Amino acid sequence: MKLSELIKTIEVKIPGTDIVVKMREDLSWMDYLETIKIKDPQERGLSVLTRMIESWNIIGDDDKPIEISDGNIRKFPMKVVNELVAMANKNIKDRDEKKKK
């Protein structure tokens, strides 16, 4: 089995936008270990969200891709952030339901 087959992803479009995000189903062990070090729950959530996003089609005013980072996500409107969080939560819920079967 290839390592890439262990990390499942889903690609979704954020409603009301042209944003397409490819998001991981789960964190890697290393990412998990890094996020549990963060005490503030909101900062930890932001870090988890950032680490779950594999790619997106968001570009800056210079027409270059915007880096996936906590700092850049902080600049987004709440509507976009709420959709990203909902996507991450759905991925985790779907993964957990698959494990139960």
N, CA, C and O atoms as CSV, one atom per row, in Angstrom:
chain,resi,resn,atom,element,x,y,z
A,1,MET,N,N,0.855,-1.184,0.000
A,1,MET,CA,C,0.000,0.000,0.000
A,1,MET,C,C,0.891,1.235,0.000
A,1,MET,O,O,1.890,1.298,0.717
A,2,LYS,N,N,0.523,2.190,-0.796
A,2,LYS,CA,C,1.273,3.441,-0.872
A,2,LYS,C,C,0.852,4.369,0.257
A,2,LYS,O,O,-0.304,4.375,0.680
A,3,LEU,N,N,1.813,5.155,0.735
A,3,LEU,CA,C,1.531,6.125,1.789
A,3,LEU,C,C,0.407,7.068,1.348
A,3,LEU,O,O,-0.459,7.422,2.149
A,4,SER,N,N,0.422,7.469,0.089
A,4,SER,CA,C,-0.607,8.386,-0.412
A,4,SER,C,C,-2.009,7.796,-0.295
A,4,SER,O,O,-2.987,8.541,-0.233
A,5,GLU,N,N,-2.118,6.474,-0.265
A,5,GLU,CA,C,-3.423,5.833,-0.132
A,5,GLU,C,C,-3.931,5.871,1.309
A,5,GLU,O,O,-5.125,5.688,1.550
A,6,LEU,N,N,-3.048,6.104,2.251
A,6,LEU,CA,C,-3.447,6.181,3.663
A,6,LEU,C,C,-4.087,7.519,4.010
A,6,LEU,O,O,-4.943,7.604,4.891
A,7,ILE,N,N,-3.660,8.560,3.306
A,7,ILE,CA,C,-4.180,9.899,3.576
A,7,ILE,C,C,-5.244,10.211,2.529
A,7,ILE,O,O,-4.931,10.644,1.420
A,8,LYS,N,N,-6.485,9.990,2.887
A,8,LYS,CA,C,-7.609,10.228,1.987
A,8,LYS,C,C,-7.928,11.726,1.958
A,8,LYS,O,O,-7.756,12.430,2.953
A,9,THR,N,N,-8.396,12.195,0.800
A,9,THR,CA,C,-8.776,13.601,0.666
A,9,THR,C,C,-10.148,13.701,0.017
A,9,THR,O,O,-10.638,12.757,-0.602
A,10,ILE,N,N,-10.748,14.861,0.175
A,10,ILE,CA,C,-12.017,15.169,-0.481
A,10,ILE,C,C,-11.883,16.565,-1.066
A,10,ILE,O,O,-11.276,17.443,-0.452
A,11,GLU,N,N,-12.444,16.773,-2.245
A,11,GLU,CA,C,-12.403,18.080,-2.879
A,11,GLU,C,C,-13.814,18.639,-2.889
A,11,GLU,O,O,-14.747,17.989,-3.362
A,12,VAL,N,N,-13.963,19.843,-2.368
A,12,VAL,CA,C,-15.287,20.459,-2.295
A,12,VAL,C,C,-15.224,21.931,-2.693
A,12,VAL,O,O,-14.176,22.572,-2.611
A,13,LYS,N,N,-16.351,22.437,-3.118
A,13,LYS,CA,C,-16.491,23.845,-3.482
A,13,LYS,C,C,-17.211,24.552,-2.339
A,13,LYS,O,O,-18.216,24.061,-1.826
A,14,ILE,N,N,-16.689,25.698,-1.952
A,14,ILE,CA,C,-17.345,26.485,-0.904
A,14,ILE,C,C,-18.546,27.194,-1.521
A,14,ILE,O,O,-18.397,27.955,-2.477
A,15,PRO,N,N,-19.742,26.945,-0.972
A,15,PRO,CA,C,-20.968,27.531,-1.537
A,15,PRO,C,C,-20.880,29.054,-1.657
A,15,PRO,O,O,-20.366,29.733,-0.768
A,16,GLY,N,N,-21.387,29.567,-2.762
A,16,GLY,CA,C,-21.426,31.007,-2.980
A,16,GLY,C,C,-20.107,31.610,-3.425
A,16,GLY,O,O,-19.984,32.831,-3.529
A,17,THR,N,N,-19.102,30.752,-3.692
A,17,THR,CA,C,-17.794,31.232,-4.126
A,17,THR,C,C,-17.295,30.328,-5.254
A,17,THR,O,O,-17.938,29.340,-5.607
A,18,ASP,N,N,-16.152,30.682,-5.802
A,18,ASP,CA,C,-15.476,29.826,-6.782
A,18,ASP,C,C,-14.334,29.053,-6.121
A,18,ASP,O,O,-13.503,28.464,-6.813
A,19,ILE,N,N,-14.289,29.054,-4.796
A,19,ILE,CA,C,-13.200,28.407,-4.057
A,19,ILE,C,C,-13.402,26.896,-4.039
A,19,ILE,O,O,-14.458,26.396,-3.652
A,20,VAL,N,N,-12.365,26.185,-4.468
A,20,VAL,CA,C,-12.347,24.728,-4.407
A,20,VAL,C,C,-11.200,24.336,-3.485
A,20,VAL,O,O,-10.063,24.772,-3.665
A,21,VAL,N,N,-11.515,23.509,-2.499
A,21,VAL,CA,C,-10.535,23.112,-1.487
A,21,VAL,C,C,-10.388,21.598,-1.494
A,21,VAL,O,O,-11.376,20.864,-1.528
A,22,LYS,N,N,-9.154,21.146,-1.463
A,22,LYS,CA,C,-8.869,19.721,-1.298
A,22,LYS,C,C,-8.402,19.554,0.143
A,22,LYS,O,O,-7.384,20.111,0.555
A,23,MET,N,N,-9.177,18.769,0.902
A,23,MET,CA,C,-8.924,18.655,2.331
A,23,MET,C,C,-8.649,17.208,2.721
A,23,MET,O,O,-9.296,16.281,2.234
A,24,ARG,N,N,-7.676,17.037,3.611
A,24,ARG,CA,C,-7.349,15.711,4.117
A,24,ARG,C,C,-8.450,15.226,5.052
A,24,ARG,O,O,-9.119,16.021,5.713
A,25,GLU,N,N,-8.621,13.926,5.095
A,25,GLU,CA,C,-9.607,13.314,5.976
A,25,GLU,C,C,-9.130,13.325,7.423
A,25,GLU,O,O,-9.941,13.303,8.349
A,26,ASP,N,N,-7.840,13.359,7.612
A,26,ASP,CA,C,-7.271,13.250,8.956
A,26,ASP,C,C,-5.906,13.917,8.982
A,26,ASP,O,O,-5.318,14.197,7.938
A,27,LEU,N,N,-5.411,14.168,10.182
A,27,LEU,CA,C,-4.061,14.697,10.351
A,27,LEU,C,C,-3.045,13.569,10.346
A,27,LEU,O,O,-3.362,12.429,10.686
A,28,SER,N,N,-1.834,13.896,9.962
A,28,SER,CA,C,-0.745,12.935,10.136
A,28,SER,C,C,-0.406,12.890,11.627
A,28,SER,O,O,-0.789,13.780,12.386
A,29,TRP,N,N,0.301,11.866,12.028
A,29,TRP,CA,C,0.704,11.744,13.432
A,29,TRP,C,C,1.544,12.946,13.840
A,29,TRP,O,O,1.360,13.482,14.933
A,30,MET,N,N,2.467,13.383,12.975
A,30,MET,CA,C,3.310,14.536,13.287
A,30,MET,C,C,2.461,15.799,13.466
A,30,MET,O,O,2.673,16.568,14.403
A,31,ASP,N,N,1.498,16.004,12.560
A,31,ASP,CA,C,0.631,17.176,12.684
A,31,ASP,C,C,-0.180,17.126,13.975
A,31,ASP,O,O,-0.350,18.140,14.651
A,32,TYR,N,N,-0.676,15.946,14.307
A,32,TYR,CA,C,-1.430,15.777,15.551
A,32,TYR,C,C,-0.567,16.164,16.755
A,32,TYR,O,O,-1.012,16.906,17.632
A,33,LEU,N,N,0.662,15.661,16.791
A,33,LEU,CA,C,1.554,15.964,17.913
A,33,LEU,C,C,1.839,17.462,18.019
A,33,LEU,O,O,1.952,17.998,19.121
A,34,GLU,N,N,1.956,18.132,16.880
A,34,GLU,CA,C,2.199,19.575,16.891
A,34,GLU,C,C,0.977,20.341,17.392
A,34,GLU,O,O,1.118,21.307,18.142
A,35,THR,N,N,-0.211,19.923,16.988
A,35,THR,CA,C,-1.410,20.677,17.369
A,35,THR,C,C,-1.777,20.497,18.838
A,35,THR,O,O,-2.318,21.418,19.450
A,36,ILE,N,N,-1.497,19.335,19.413
A,36,ILE,CA,C,-1.877,19.161,20.823
A,36,ILE,C,C,-1.007,19.991,21.754
A,36,ILE,O,O,-1.340,20.133,22.931
A,37,LYS,N,N,0.088,20.539,21.268
A,37,LYS,CA,C,0.940,21.424,22.068
A,37,LYS,C,C,0.290,22.795,22.265
A,37,LYS,O,O,0.662,23.534,23.176
A,38,ILE,N,N,-0.672,23.131,21.422
A,38,ILE,CA,C,-1.307,24.458,21.452
A,38,ILE,C,C,-2.413,24.458,22.504
A,38,ILE,O,O,-3.369,23.688,22.410
A,39,LYS,N,N,-2.280,25.309,23.484
A,39,LYS,CA,C,-3.222,25.334,24.618
A,39,LYS,C,C,-4.551,26.009,24.282
A,39,LYS,O,O,-5.609,25.513,24.669
A,40,ASP,N,N,-4.509,27.123,23.573
A,40,ASP,CA,C,-5.728,27.860,23.264
A,40,ASP,C,C,-6.564,27.067,22.250
A,40,ASP,O,O,-6.070,26.748,21.168
A,41,PRO,N,N,-7.824,26.743,22.584
A,41,PRO,CA,C,-8.634,25.905,21.693
A,41,PRO,C,C,-8.886,26.528,20.314
A,41,PRO,O,O,-8.966,25.808,19.319
A,42,GLN,N,N,-9.010,27.845,20.249
A,42,GLN,CA,C,-9.241,28.487,18.952
A,42,GLN,C,C,-7.980,28.431,18.090
A,42,GLN,O,O,-8.050,28.179,16.887
A,43,GLU,N,N,-6.843,28.665,18.709
A,43,GLU,CA,C,-5.576,28.588,17.964
A,43,GLU,C,C,-5.306,27.151,17.526
A,43,GLU,O,O,-4.810,26.919,16.424
A,44,ARG,N,N,-5.631,26.187,18.387
A,44,ARG,CA,C,-5.458,24.779,18.036
A,44,ARG,C,C,-6.364,24.416,16.862
A,44,ARG,O,O,-5.941,23.727,15.934
A,45,GLY,N,N,-7.615,24.883,16.908
A,45,GLY,CA,C,-8.553,24.621,15.821
A,45,GLY,C,C,-8.064,25.198,14.500
A,45,GLY,O,O,-8.180,24.556,13.456
A,46,LEU,N,N,-7.520,26.404,14.545
A,46,LEU,CA,C,-6.978,27.030,13.347
A,46,LEU,C,C,-5.802,26.222,12.806
A,46,LEU,O,O,-5.674,26.026,11.597
A,47,SER,N,N,-4.955,25.760,13.703
A,47,SER,CA,C,-3.803,24.954,13.292
A,47,SER,C,C,-4.246,23.629,12.667
A,47,SER,O,O,-3.692,23.203,11.654
A,48,VAL,N,N,-5.238,22.984,13.266
A,48,VAL,CA,C,-5.771,21.732,12.706
A,48,VAL,C,C,-6.345,21.996,11.320
A,48,VAL,O,O,-6.066,21.257,10.376
A,49,LEU,N,N,-7.143,23.047,11.198
A,49,LEU,CA,C,-7.747,23.386,9.913
A,49,LEU,C,C,-6.673,23.609,8.853
A,49,LEU,O,O,-6.759,23.059,7.755
A,50,THR,N,N,-5.678,24.400,9.173
A,50,THR,CA,C,-4.602,24.695,8.223
A,50,THR,C,C,-3.896,23.418,7.789
A,50,THR,O,O,-3.572,23.257,6.612
A,51,ARG,N,N,-3.656,22.512,8.728
A,51,ARG,CA,C,-2.945,21.270,8.420
A,51,ARG,C,C,-3.806,20.274,7.629
A,51,ARG,O,O,-3.272,19.401,6.946
A,52,MET,N,N,-5.124,20.402,7.722
A,52,MET,CA,C,-6.000,19.494,6.986
A,52,MET,C,C,-6.162,19.909,5.515
A,52,MET,O,O,-6.495,19.079,4.670
A,53,ILE,N,N,-5.927,21.187,5.215
A,53,ILE,CA,C,-6.076,21.668,3.837
A,53,ILE,C,C,-4.839,21.281,3.036
A,53,ILE,O,O,-3.717,21.659,3.371
A,54,GLU,N,N,-5.067,20.526,1.980
A,54,GLU,CA,C,-3.964,20.104,1.112
A,54,GLU,C,C,-3.728,21.113,-0.009
A,54,GLU,O,O,-2.584,21.404,-0.358
A,55,SER,N,N,-4.805,21.642,-0.566
A,55,SER,CA,C,-4.666,22.640,-1.627
A,55,SER,C,C,-5.962,23.433,-1.753
A,55,SER,O,O,-7.019,23.024,-1.274
A,56,TRP,N,N,-5.842,24.585,-2.417
A,56,TRP,CA,C,-7.006,25.387,-2.741
A,56,TRP,C,C,-6.688,26.218,-3.975
A,56,TRP,O,O,-5.531,26.317,-4.381
A,57,ASN,N,N,-7.700,26.806,-4.561
A,57,ASN,CA,C,-7.491,27.592,-5.768
A,57,ASN,C,C,-7.564,29.093,-5.492
A,57,ASN,O,O,-7.950,29.860,-6.373
A,58,ILE,N,N,-7.205,29.513,-4.307
A,58,ILE,CA,C,-7.277,30.923,-3.930
A,58,ILE,C,C,-5.989,31.617,-4.379
A,58,ILE,O,O,-4.884,31.153,-4.099
A,59,ILE,N,N,-6.162,32.742,-5.086
A,59,ILE,CA,C,-5.011,33.506,-5.560
A,59,ILE,C,C,-5.075,34.922,-5.007
A,59,ILE,O,O,-6.143,35.423,-4.655
A,60,GLY,N,N,-3.931,35.543,-4.941
A,60,GLY,CA,C,-3.846,36.911,-4.448
A,60,GLY,C,C,-4.079,37.917,-5.558
A,60,GLY,O,O,-4.315,37.548,-6.708
A,61,ASP,N,N,-4.010,39.191,-5.202
A,61,ASP,CA,C,-4.198,40.260,-6.178
A,61,ASP,C,C,-3.107,40.251,-7.244
A,61,ASP,O,O,-3.272,40.839,-8.314
A,62,ASP,N,N,-1.994,39.583,-6.949
A,62,ASP,CA,C,-0.902,39.473,-7.916
A,62,ASP,C,C,-1.056,38.251,-8.819
A,62,ASP,O,O,-0.153,37.915,-9.586
A,63,ASP,N,N,-2.218,37.589,-8.718
A,63,ASP,CA,C,-2.540,36.385,-9.502
A,63,ASP,C,C,-1.656,35.187,-9.178
A,63,ASP,O,O,-1.576,34.243,-9.965
A,64,LYS,N,N,-0.999,35.220,-8.034
A,64,LYS,CA,C,-0.200,34.080,-7.585
A,64,LYS,C,C,-0.965,33.333,-6.499
A,64,LYS,O,O,-1.705,33.949,-5.732
A,65,PRO,N,N,-0.796,32.005,-6.424
A,65,PRO,CA,C,-1.499,31.231,-5.382
A,65,PRO,C,C,-1.158,31.734,-3.976
A,65,PRO,O,O,-0.012,32.069,-3.675
A,66,ILE,N,N,-2.169,31.773,-3.145
A,66,ILE,CA,C,-1.976,32.166,-1.745
A,66,ILE,C,C,-1.562,30.925,-0.958
A,66,ILE,O,O,-2.184,29.868,-1.070
A,67,GLU,N,N,-0.518,31.066,-0.173
A,67,GLU,CA,C,-0.020,29.975,0.665
A,67,GLU,C,C,-1.084,29.578,1.694
A,67,GLU,O,O,-1.803,30.421,2.229
A,68,ILE,N,N,-1.159,28.282,1.951
A,68,ILE,CA,C,-2.059,27.781,2.990
A,68,ILE,C,C,-1.351,27.993,4.320
A,68,ILE,O,O,-0.362,27.326,4.623
A,69,SER,N,N,-1.867,28.931,5.110
A,69,SER,CA,C,-1.242,29.239,6.394
A,69,SER,C,C,-2.286,29.788,7.361
A,69,SER,O,O,-3.340,30.276,6.952
A,70,ASP,N,N,-1.968,29.697,8.653
A,70,ASP,CA,C,-2.850,30.270,9.674
A,70,ASP,C,C,-3.088,31.758,9.389
A,70,ASP,O,O,-4.216,32.248,9.448
A,71,GLY,N,N,-1.994,32.459,9.078
A,71,GLY,CA,C,-2.080,33.901,8.839
A,71,GLY,C,C,-3.006,34.255,7.691
A,71,GLY,O,O,-3.778,35.209,7.786
A,72,ASN,N,N,-2.935,33.495,6.609
A,72,ASN,CA,C,-3.807,33.788,5.474
A,72,ASN,C,C,-5.257,33.442,5.771
A,72,ASN,O,O,-6.163,34.173,5.371
A,73,ILE,N,N,-5.485,32.336,6.468
A,73,ILE,CA,C,-6.865,31.986,6.821
A,73,ILE,C,C,-7.469,33.057,7.716
A,73,ILE,O,O,-8.665,33.330,7.621
A,74,ARG,N,N,-6.667,33.671,8.585
A,74,ARG,CA,C,-7.158,34.746,9.461
A,74,ARG,C,C,-7.693,35.933,8.660
A,74,ARG,O,O,-8.537,36.678,9.159
A,75,LYS,N,N,-7.222,36.118,7.441
A,75,LYS,CA,C,-7.632,37.251,6.605
A,75,LYS,C,C,-8.955,37.012,5.883
A,75,LYS,O,O,-9.550,37.957,5.366
A,76,PHE,N,N,-9.424,35.770,5.838
A,76,PHE,CA,C,-10.630,35.433,5.097
A,76,PHE,C,C,-11.878,35.924,5.820
A,76,PHE,O,O,-11.876,36.072,7.043
A,77,PRO,N,N,-12.946,36.178,5.060
A,77,PRO,CA,C,-14.228,36.514,5.696
A,77,PRO,C,C,-14.727,35.328,6.532
A,77,PRO,O,O,-14.411,34.174,6.243
A,78,MET,N,N,-15.495,35.625,7.548
A,78,MET,CA,C,-16.025,34.575,8.436
A,78,MET,C,C,-16.795,33.515,7.654
A,78,MET,O,O,-16.722,32.332,7.986
A,79,LYS,N,N,-17.532,33.921,6.620
A,79,LYS,CA,C,-18.316,32.973,5.826
A,79,LYS,C,C,-17.405,31.868,5.268
A,79,LYS,O,O,-17.758,30.690,5.323
A,80,VAL,N,N,-16.257,32.239,4.744
A,80,VAL,CA,C,-15.329,31.264,4.164
A,80,VAL,C,C,-14.724,30.394,5.263
A,80,VAL,O,O,-14.632,29.176,5.109
A,81,VAL,N,N,-14.314,31.009,6.364
A,81,VAL,CA,C,-13.726,30.247,7.471
A,81,VAL,C,C,-14.747,29.263,8.037
A,81,VAL,O,O,-14.414,28.109,8.308
A,82,ASN,N,N,-15.984,29.712,8.216
A,82,ASN,CA,C,-17.026,28.811,8.728
A,82,ASN,C,C,-17.225,27.615,7.805
A,82,ASN,O,O,-17.401,26.495,8.284
A,83,GLU,N,N,-17.201,27.828,6.506
A,83,GLU,CA,C,-17.338,26.726,5.549
A,83,GLU,C,C,-16.147,25.778,5.626
A,83,GLU,O,O,-16.319,24.561,5.558
A,84,LEU,N,N,-14.941,26.324,5.768
A,84,LEU,CA,C,-13.751,25.477,5.899
A,84,LEU,C,C,-13.826,24.618,7.159
A,84,LEU,O,O,-13.508,23.430,7.128
A,85,VAL,N,N,-14.247,25.223,8.258
A,85,VAL,CA,C,-14.390,24.483,9.517
A,85,VAL,C,C,-15.460,23.403,9.369
A,85,VAL,O,O,-15.267,22.272,9.817
A,86,ALA,N,N,-16.573,23.743,8.749
A,86,ALA,CA,C,-17.641,22.756,8.549
A,86,ALA,C,C,-17.141,21.590,7.701
A,86,ALA,O,O,-17.465,20.436,7.979
A,87,MET,N,N,-16.353,21.887,6.670
A,87,MET,CA,C,-15.788,20.831,5.826
A,87,MET,C,C,-14.874,19.921,6.637
A,87,MET,O,O,-14.944,18.697,6.524
A,88,ALA,N,N,-14.014,20.526,7.454
A,88,ALA,CA,C,-13.092,19.736,8.275
A,88,ALA,C,C,-13.865,18.857,9.243
A,88,ALA,O,O,-13.556,17.676,9.399
A,89,ASN,N,N,-14.861,19.426,9.888
A,89,ASN,CA,C,-15.676,18.650,10.836
A,89,ASN,C,C,-16.400,17.503,10.143
A,89,ASN,O,O,-16.492,16.405,10.692
A,90,LYS,N,N,-16.914,17.749,8.943
A,90,LYS,CA,C,-17.598,16.700,8.197
A,90,LYS,C,C,-16.631,15.583,7.820
A,90,LYS,O,O,-16.972,14.405,7.919
A,91,ASN,N,N,-15.429,15.948,7.388
A,91,ASN,CA,C,-14.421,14.935,7.052
A,91,ASN,C,C,-14.125,14.046,8.248
A,91,ASN,O,O,-14.042,12.826,8.114
A,92,ILE,N,N,-13.967,14.655,9.414
A,92,ILE,CA,C,-13.655,13.898,10.627
A,92,ILE,C,C,-14.831,13.003,11.004
A,92,ILE,O,O,-14.642,11.838,11.354
A,93,LYS,N,N,-16.043,13.546,10.933
A,93,LYS,CA,C,-17.246,12.761,11.264
A,93,LYS,C,C,-17.404,11.582,10.304
A,93,LYS,O,O,-17.665,10.457,10.730
A,94,ASP,N,N,-17.245,11.848,9.000
A,94,ASP,CA,C,-17.366,10.777,8.001
A,94,ASP,C,C,-16.311,9.698,8.235
A,94,ASP,O,O,-16.607,8.507,8.138
A,95,ARG,N,N,-15.105,10.105,8.535
A,95,ARG,CA,C,-14.028,9.148,8.799
A,95,ARG,C,C,-14.363,8.280,10.007
A,95,ARG,O,O,-14.179,7.063,9.974
A,96,ASP,N,N,-14.855,8.908,11.072
A,96,ASP,CA,C,-15.184,8.164,12.289
A,96,ASP,C,C,-16.334,7.187,12.050
A,96,ASP,O,O,-16.337,6.086,12.599
A,97,GLU,N,N,-17.311,7.586,11.234
A,97,GLU,CA,C,-18.425,6.688,10.919
A,97,GLU,C,C,-17.948,5.481,10.104
A,97,GLU,O,O,-18.437,4.367,10.295
A,98,LYS,N,N,-16.995,5.706,9.196
A,98,LYS,CA,C,-16.438,4.608,8.400
A,98,LYS,C,C,-15.716,3.609,9.302
A,98,LYS,O,O,-15.780,2.401,9.073
A,99,LYS,N,N,-15.030,4.116,10.328
A,99,LYS,CA,C,-14.293,3.244,11.241
A,99,LYS,C,C,-15.237,2.342,12.028
A,99,LYS,O,O,-14.880,1.214,12.367
A,100,LYS,N,N,-16.439,2.832,12.320
A,100,LYS,CA,C,-17.408,2.060,13.109
A,100,LYS,C,C,-17.968,0.882,12.331
A,100,LYS,O,O,-18.424,-0.098,12.919
A,101,LYS,N,N,-17.933,0.978,11.002
A,101,LYS,CA,C,-18.520,-0.079,10.163
A,101,LYS,C,C,-17.601,-1.263,10.004
A,101,LYS,O,O,-17.952,-2.231,9.328
